[in-house]
Amino acid sequence: MNYDQLLYVTELANHRTLQATADFLHISKSGLSQSISQLEDELGVQLFARSHQGMALTDKGQELLPYIKSMMSAKVNLVHQASRLGRLNKSHTIRFAYTNTFLKPMLTEFLKAYDSNTTLLLKRESSSTIIEQVRRQELDAGFIAIDSKHQADLLGLKFIKVHDGHISLITSKQNPLLSKDRVTEEELARQKFALFNDPYNDQLFEHLQFICGPLETVARLDDSWAMYTVITKLNAVCLARDWQALHSPDELFATLPKINLSNIINDRFTLGWVINPAADLDQTTKFLIQNINKQL
């Protein structure tokens, strides 16, 4: 019994004819038939029966098929694990997280410096989640946005400032607010809001409701393409940081108009890297952070 024979059984069960299976596997029909017969002889069980529709698993074949698939999976896992152990001394995983829509510069710079021995673990989280995961050393570094009210969240961590930014109101190109010199609380109260999932944004939105009264929420989203679609289809608005649009992987989102809200809310915040001082970052990770900063 060998891996190829097990593969032939699973594919014949899928394709149901010798010719279709042989074509799929790029082997001869006679070689496939012979291999199946040899396996049946070794097992002492008839796996397939011929019919007008082709080849069908027998009842015993149906019963054995999950075991065959399990053996194949075990072999693949064995090879993968052996390969991982063989690369263990050479391989390295960089663990980053970023706030909403900052994926583009991180991925671009990693691809430029790609090394076959380096794996990038990159995920999107809220700033508050990133801070806690860095604190627990579940991440090497995280790129966050933080305002003055939440500076205490960084206690015991190292913060490397990259950019001082502001919050803007993102609208569709047809929104009447664009014709105004300055937006008022009353005009904001008539808008439909789509929100990025972020606890800090939630707190800002809650504060905005203290000022303007209850505000209508039509969507809560993580993806910039989804946000663009909701804004343009529903003539909605969203609160977004200036770099969320600039460095969004979705180019259409970056084209939407922005309205300054500094007359209504404290719109200032800081973007940068949060790192645990107890973590000893290797040169590859430091080099990648430096290159990302240059692109920003």
C-alpha positions as CSV (number, residue, x, y, z in Angstrom):
1,M,0.0,0.0,0.0
2,N,1.3,3.4,-0.9
3,Y,0.1,7.1,-1.0
4,D,-0.6,7.0,-4.7
5,Q,-3.0,4.1,-4.3
6,L,-4.8,5.9,-1.6
7,L,-5.0,9.1,-3.8
8,Y,-6.3,7.0,-6.7
9,V,-9.2,5.7,-4.5
10,T,-10.3,9.1,-3.4
11,E,-10.2,10.6,-6.9
12,L,-12.0,7.6,-8.5
13,A,-14.7,8.0,-5.8
14,N,-15.0,11.7,-6.9
15,H,-14.8,11.3,-10.7
16,R,-16.6,7.9,-10.8
17,T,-15.1,6.7,-14.1
18,L,-11.6,5.3,-14.8
19,Q,-11.0,7.4,-17.8
20,A,-12.0,10.7,-16.1
21,T,-9.9,9.9,-13.1
22,A,-6.9,8.8,-15.2
23,D,-7.1,12.1,-17.2
24,F,-7.3,14.1,-14.0
25,L,-4.3,12.3,-12.5
26,H,-2.3,12.2,-15.8
27,I,-1.8,8.5,-15.7
28,S,-3.0,5.7,-18.0
29,K,-6.4,4.1,-17.5
30,S,-4.8,0.6,-17.3
31,G,-2.3,1.7,-14.7
32,L,-5.0,3.2,-12.6
33,S,-7.1,0.1,-12.8
34,Q,-4.2,-2.2,-12.0
35,S,-3.2,0.0,-9.0
36,I,-6.8,-0.1,-7.6
37,S,-6.9,-3.9,-8.1
38,Q,-3.6,-4.4,-6.2
39,L,-4.9,-2.3,-3.3
40,E,-8.1,-4.3,-3.2
41,D,-6.1,-7.6,-3.2
42,E,-3.9,-6.3,-0.4
43,L,-6.9,-5.2,1.7
44,G,-9.0,-8.3,0.9
45,V,-11.9,-6.0,0.2
46,Q,-13.6,-4.9,-3.1
47,L,-13.6,-1.1,-3.0
48,F,-15.4,-0.4,-6.3
49,A,-18.2,-1.9,-8.3
50,R,-18.9,-1.3,-12.0
51,S,-22.2,0.0,-13.1
52,H,-23.8,1.7,-16.1
53,Q,-22.9,5.1,-14.5
54,G,-19.2,4.1,-14.1
55,M,-17.4,3.1,-10.9
56,A,-19.1,3.4,-7.6
57,L,-17.8,2.6,-4.1
58,T,-19.1,-0.5,-2.5
59,D,-20.6,-0.4,1.0
60,K,-17.3,-1.6,2.3
61,G,-15.5,1.0,0.2
62,Q,-17.7,3.7,1.6
63,E,-16.9,2.6,5.1
64,L,-13.1,2.6,4.4
65,L,-13.0,5.9,2.5
66,P,-12.8,8.1,5.7
67,Y,-9.9,6.0,7.0
68,I,-8.1,6.3,3.6
69,K,-8.5,10.1,3.7
70,S,-7.3,10.2,7.3
71,M,-4.1,8.3,6.3
72,M,-3.5,10.7,3.5
73,S,-3.9,13.7,5.8
74,A,-1.6,12.1,8.3
75,K,1.1,11.7,5.6
76,V,0.7,15.3,4.5
77,N,0.9,16.5,8.1
78,L,4.0,14.3,8.7
79,V,5.8,15.8,5.7
80,H,4.8,19.4,6.7
81,Q,6.0,18.9,10.3
82,A,9.3,17.3,9.2
83,S,9.8,20.3,6.8
84,R,9.0,22.7,9.6
85,L,11.5,21.0,12.0
86,G,14.1,21.1,9.3
87,R,13.7,24.8,8.9
88,L,13.3,25.5,12.6
89,N,16.7,27.1,13.1
90,K,16.4,29.2,10.0
91,S,12.7,30.3,10.0
92,H,11.4,33.4,11.7
93,T,7.8,34.7,12.1
94,I,7.1,38.4,12.3
95,R,3.9,39.1,14.2
96,F,2.3,42.5,13.4
97,A,-1.2,43.9,13.8
98,Y,-2.6,47.2,12.4
99,T,-5.7,49.3,12.9
100,N,-8.4,49.7,10.2
101,T,-7.2,50.0,6.6
102,F,-3.4,50.3,7.2
103,L,-2.6,47.0,5.5
104,K,-1.2,48.4,2.3
105,P,2.2,49.8,3.5
106,M,2.9,46.9,5.7
107,L,2.3,44.2,3.1
108,T,4.1,46.2,0.4
109,E,7.3,46.5,2.4
110,F,7.2,42.9,3.5
111,L,7.0,41.8,-0.1
112,K,9.9,44.0,-1.1
113,A,12.1,42.4,1.6
114,Y,10.6,38.9,1.3
115,D,12.9,36.1,2.6
116,S,11.9,32.5,2.2
117,N,12.8,31.9,5.8
118,T,10.5,34.6,7.1
119,T,6.8,34.3,7.7
120,L,4.6,37.4,8.2
121,L,1.7,37.0,10.6
122,L,-0.4,40.1,9.9
123,K,-3.9,40.8,11.3
124,R,-6.3,43.7,11.8
125,E,-7.4,44.6,15.2
126,S,-8.7,47.6,17.2
127,S,-6.0,49.8,18.8
128,S,-7.0,48.7,22.3
129,T,-6.8,45.0,21.4
130,I,-3.3,45.5,19.8
131,I,-2.1,47.3,22.9
132,E,-3.1,44.3,25.1
133,Q,-1.7,41.7,22.7
134,V,1.7,43.6,22.6
135,R,1.6,43.8,26.4
136,R,1.2,39.9,26.5
137,Q,3.9,39.6,23.9
138,E,1.5,37.9,21.5
139,L,2.6,40.4,18.9
140,D,6.1,41.8,18.1
141,A,4.7,45.2,17.3
142,G,1.4,46.9,16.5
143,F,0.5,50.0,14.5
144,I,-2.1,51.9,16.3
145,A,-4.0,55.2,16.5
146,I,-4.4,56.8,19.9
147,D,-5.7,60.1,21.2
148,S,-4.7,62.1,24.3
149,K,-7.5,60.6,26.4
150,H,-6.0,57.1,26.1
151,Q,-2.3,57.7,26.6
152,A,-2.5,55.8,30.0
153,D,-3.3,52.6,28.0
154,L,0.3,52.6,26.9
155,L,1.7,52.5,30.4
156,G,4.7,50.2,30.5
157,L,5.0,50.0,26.7
158,K,7.2,51.8,24.2
159,F,5.4,54.0,21.7
160,I,7.1,55.2,18.6
161,K,5.2,58.1,17.0
162,V,5.0,58.2,13.3
163,H,2.3,60.7,12.5
164,D,0.1,63.4,14.1
165,G,-3.3,63.2,12.4
166,H,-6.9,64.1,12.7
167,I,-10.4,62.6,12.3
168,S,-12.5,63.6,9.3
169,L,-16.0,63.0,8.3
170,I,-16.0,60.9,5.1
171,T,-18.9,61.5,2.7
172,S,-20.2,60.6,-0.7
173,K,-19.5,63.1,-3.5
174,Q,-23.2,63.9,-3.6
175,N,-23.6,64.8,0.1
176,P,-25.0,68.3,0.6
177,L,-22.6,68.9,3.5
178,L,-19.8,69.5,1.0
179,S,-21.4,72.8,0.0
180,K,-21.1,74.1,3.6
181,D,-18.2,76.2,4.8
182,R,-18.6,74.6,8.3
183,V,-20.8,71.7,9.4
184,T,-23.1,72.3,12.3
185,E,-24.4,69.9,15.0
186,E,-27.9,70.1,13.5
187,E,-26.6,69.0,10.1
188,L,-24.7,66.1,11.5
189,A,-27.8,64.9,13.3
190,R,-29.5,64.4,10.0
191,Q,-26.7,62.1,8.6
192,K,-26.7,58.3,8.4
193,F,-23.5,57.0,10.0
194,A,-21.4,53.9,9.1
195,L,-18.8,53.1,11.7
196,F,-15.5,51.3,11.6
197,N,-15.3,48.7,14.3
198,D,-13.0,50.3,16.8
199,P,-13.6,51.0,20.6
200,Y,-11.8,54.4,20.3
201,N,-14.1,55.3,17.4
202,D,-17.1,54.2,19.4
203,Q,-16.1,56.5,22.2
204,L,-15.7,59.4,19.8
205,F,-19.1,58.6,18.2
206,E,-20.7,58.5,21.7
207,H,-19.2,61.9,22.5
208,L,-20.6,63.2,19.2
209,Q,-24.0,62.0,20.2
210,F,-23.7,63.9,23.5
211,I,-23.2,67.0,21.4
212,C,-25.6,66.4,18.5
213,G,-28.2,64.1,20.1
214,P,-29.0,60.5,18.9
215,L,-27.4,59.7,15.5
216,E,-28.6,57.1,13.1
217,T,-26.2,54.1,12.6
218,V,-26.7,52.1,9.4
219,A,-23.6,49.8,9.5
220,R,-20.6,48.7,11.5
221,L,-17.7,47.5,9.3
222,D,-14.1,46.5,9.2
223,D,-13.4,46.7,5.4
224,S,-12.8,49.9,3.5
225,W,-14.4,48.6,0.3
226,A,-17.5,47.8,2.3
227,M,-17.4,51.2,3.9
228,Y,-17.0,52.9,0.4
229,T,-20.0,50.9,-0.8
230,V,-22.3,51.8,2.1
231,I,-21.3,55.5,1.9
232,T,-21.9,55.8,-1.8
233,K,-25.1,53.6,-2.0
234,L,-26.8,55.0,1.1
235,N,-25.3,58.5,1.0
236,A,-23.9,57.7,4.5
237,V,-21.0,59.2,6.3
238,C,-18.2,57.8,8.5
239,L,-15.6,58.9,11.0
240,A,-12.1,58.1,9.7
241,R,-8.5,59.0,10.4
242,D,-6.7,60.9,7.6
243,W,-4.3,58.0,6.9
244,Q,-7.1,55.4,6.9
245,A,-8.1,56.8,3.5
246,L,-4.5,57.6,2.3
247,H,-3.2,54.1,3.0
248,S,-6.3,52.1,2.4
249,P,-5.8,49.1,0.1
250,D,-9.1,50.1,-1.5
251,E,-8.3,53.0,-3.9
252,L,-12.0,54.1,-4.2
253,F,-12.3,54.7,-0.5
254,A,-9.3,57.1,-0.8
255,T,-11.2,59.2,-3.4
256,L,-14.1,60.1,-1.1
257,P,-14.4,63.7,0.2
258,K,-13.4,64.6,3.7
259,I,-14.9,67.2,6.0
260,N,-13.1,68.8,9.0
261,L,-14.9,68.4,12.3
262,S,-12.4,70.4,14.5
263,N,-15.1,72.9,15.3
264,I,-17.3,70.2,16.9
265,I,-14.9,67.6,18.4
266,N,-11.3,67.1,19.4
267,D,-10.2,65.5,16.2
268,R,-6.5,65.1,17.0
269,F,-4.8,61.7,17.4
270,T,-1.3,60.1,17.0
271,L,-0.3,57.1,14.9
272,G,2.6,54.9,15.7
273,W,4.1,51.6,16.8
274,V,3.5,50.1,20.2
275,I,6.3,47.7,21.3
276,N,6.8,45.8,24.5
277,P,10.2,46.8,26.0
278,A,10.7,43.3,27.3
279,A,10.5,41.9,23.7
280,D,13.9,41.6,22.0
281,L,13.1,42.4,18.4
282,D,15.5,40.9,15.9
283,Q,17.1,42.9,13.1
284,T,14.7,41.6,10.4
285,T,11.7,42.9,12.3
286,K,13.4,46.3,13.1
287,F,14.4,46.6,9.4
288,L,10.8,46.0,8.3
289,I,9.4,48.6,10.7
290,Q,12.0,51.2,9.5
291,N,11.0,50.5,5.9
292,I,7.3,50.8,6.6
293,N,7.9,54.1,8.3
294,K,9.8,55.4,5.3
295,Q,6.9,54.6,3.1
296,L,4.5,56.3,5.4
